[in-house]
Amino acid sequence: MRITTMRDIVLISDPRVASIPVEESGEQLIDVRERLRTDGRLADPEGAFAHLRQGLLTRLEEAQERLPQGYRLLIVEGYRPPAMQQRIFDEYSAELRATFPQMSPEEIYAAASRYVSPIAVAPHTAGAAVDLTLCTEDGVELDMGTPLNATPEQSDGACYTAAPGISSEARHHRDLLGAALGSAGLVNYPTEWWHWSYGDRYWALATGAPHALYGPRAL
């Protein structure tokens, strides 16, 4: 097993991301289950997974309309409580330390951020990020090259959005997803083909916006 990296990717742990100010819009977290297709694999008893900020939800609906006939967005996870975000980051960091004992704490921190955001800048805790995939009208998931939430180590880097070596079918599906979401104003985290956001610090850095629109909040 090895650490897989790609050049010219700004990780969410980059200090430039944390330096972006937040001017909270005050938008509510909205339950998306009656407006978009959702998947229950990461469902929690409170339904937090199915909540997103209104601005992000509106843009996802726009993206759905931009997809060719027969394709649907499938929402897997949106809002994530801060305690859960911290737990996932800590668990993955521990996994990396065990696998790569030669890495420094700083290297572990950066490597972990390829897969899960540090709590200080985590867009999921703001309801500003969504993990999603494509499916057919009948709900059959399409080939995207890797399972959603595959780590860089598990997938040998194929989870990176622009990764070479995936099938032409998977590349076509990633391109369809990216075109629809990008044209609706979302930005992708390049180490995870499934992770898209709007209004968070990473979005602000990627688009040149002067500030983020959404900060962490309770459900």
Backbone hydrogen bonds, N-H to C=O, Kabsch-Sander energy under -0.5 kcal/mol:
donor,donor_aa,acceptor,acceptor_aa,energy
5,T,3,I,-0.5
9,I,6,M,-0.8
10,V,8,D,-0.5
11,L,9,I,-0.7
14,D,11,L,-1.8
17,V,14,D,-1.9
18,A,14,D,-1.1
19,S,15,P,-1.5
20,I,17,V,-1.4
23,E,212,A,-2.8
24,E,22,V,-0.6
25,S,213,L,-2.5
30,I,28,Q,-0.5
30,I,52,L,-3.8
32,V,30,I,-0.5
32,V,50,A,-3.1
35,R,32,V,-2.2
36,L,32,V,-2.5
39,D,75,I,-2.5
43,A,40,G,-1.5
47,G,44,D,-1.6
50,A,47,G,-1.4
51,H,48,A,-2.0
52,L,30,I,-2.0
53,R,127,G,-2.5
54,Q,28,Q,-1.2
57,L,53,R,-2.6
58,T,54,Q,-2.8
59,R,55,G,-1.5
60,L,56,L,-2.1
61,E,57,L,-2.2
62,E,58,T,-1.7
63,A,59,R,-2.3
64,Q,60,L,-2.4
65,E,61,E,-1.6
66,R,62,E,-1.0
66,R,63,A,-0.6
67,L,63,A,-0.8
67,L,64,Q,-0.9
71,Y,68,P,-1.7
72,R,135,C,-2.7
74,L,133,T,-2.6
75,I,37,R,-2.8
75,I,73,L,-0.5
76,V,131,D,-2.6
77,E,131,D,-1.8
78,G,49,F,-2.0
79,Y,48,A,-0.6
79,Y,51,H,-2.1
80,R,124,H,-1.6
84,M,81,P,-0.6
85,Q,81,P,-2.1
86,Q,82,P,-2.6
87,R,83,A,-2.0
88,I,84,M,-2.5
89,F,85,Q,-2.2
90,D,86,Q,-2.6
91,E,87,R,-2.6
92,Y,88,I,-2.3
93,S,89,F,-2.3
94,A,90,D,-2.2
95,E,91,E,-1.9
96,L,92,Y,-2.3
97,R,93,S,-2.4
98,A,94,A,-2.0
99,T,95,E,-1.7
100,F,96,L,-3.1
103,M,100,F,-2.1
108,I,104,S,-2.5
109,Y,105,P,-2.3
110,A,106,E,-2.1
111,A,107,E,-2.7
112,A,108,I,-2.9
113,S,109,Y,-1.3
114,R,111,A,-1.4
115,Y,112,A,-1.7
116,V,112,A,-2.3
121,V,118,P,-1.5
122,A,118,P,-0.5
122,A,119,I,-0.8
126,A,123,P,-1.2
127,G,124,H,-1.3
128,A,123,P,-2.3
129,A,123,P,-0.6
130,V,196,W,-2.8
131,D,77,E,-3.2
132,L,130,V,-0.6
132,L,194,W,-2.0
133,T,74,L,-1.9
135,C,72,R,-2.4
136,T,140,V,-1.9
137,E,70,G,-0.6
139,G,136,T,-2.0
141,E,139,G,-0.6
142,L,134,L,-2.3
150,A,147,P,-1.6
155,S,151,T,-2.2
156,D,152,P,-0.6
156,D,153,E,-0.6
157,G,152,P,-1.9
158,A,155,S,-1.7
160,Y,157,G,-1.6
161,T,190,P,-1.9
163,A,160,Y,-2.1
166,I,163,A,-0.5
171,R,167,S,-2.6
172,H,168,S,-2.2
173,H,169,E,-2.1
174,R,170,A,-2.5
175,D,171,R,-2.5
176,L,172,H,-2.3
177,L,173,H,-2.4
178,G,174,R,-2.8
179,A,175,D,-2.5
180,A,176,L,-2.1
181,L,177,L,-2.5
182,G,178,G,-2.7
183,S,179,A,-1.8
184,A,180,A,-0.7
185,G,182,G,-1.4
186,L,181,L,-2.2
187,V,197,S,-2.4
189,Y,195,H,-2.0
192,E,189,Y,-2.6
193,W,159,C,-1.7
195,H,192,E,-1.4
196,W,130,V,-2.3
196,W,194,W,-0.6
197,S,187,V,-2.5
198,Y,128,A,-2.3
204,A,200,D,-2.1
205,L,201,R,-2.5
206,A,202,Y,-2.5
207,T,203,W,-2.2
208,G,204,A,-1.5
209,A,204,A,-1.1
212,A,21,P,-3.1
213,L,199,G,-2.4
214,Y,199,G,-2.1
217,R,125,T,-1.9
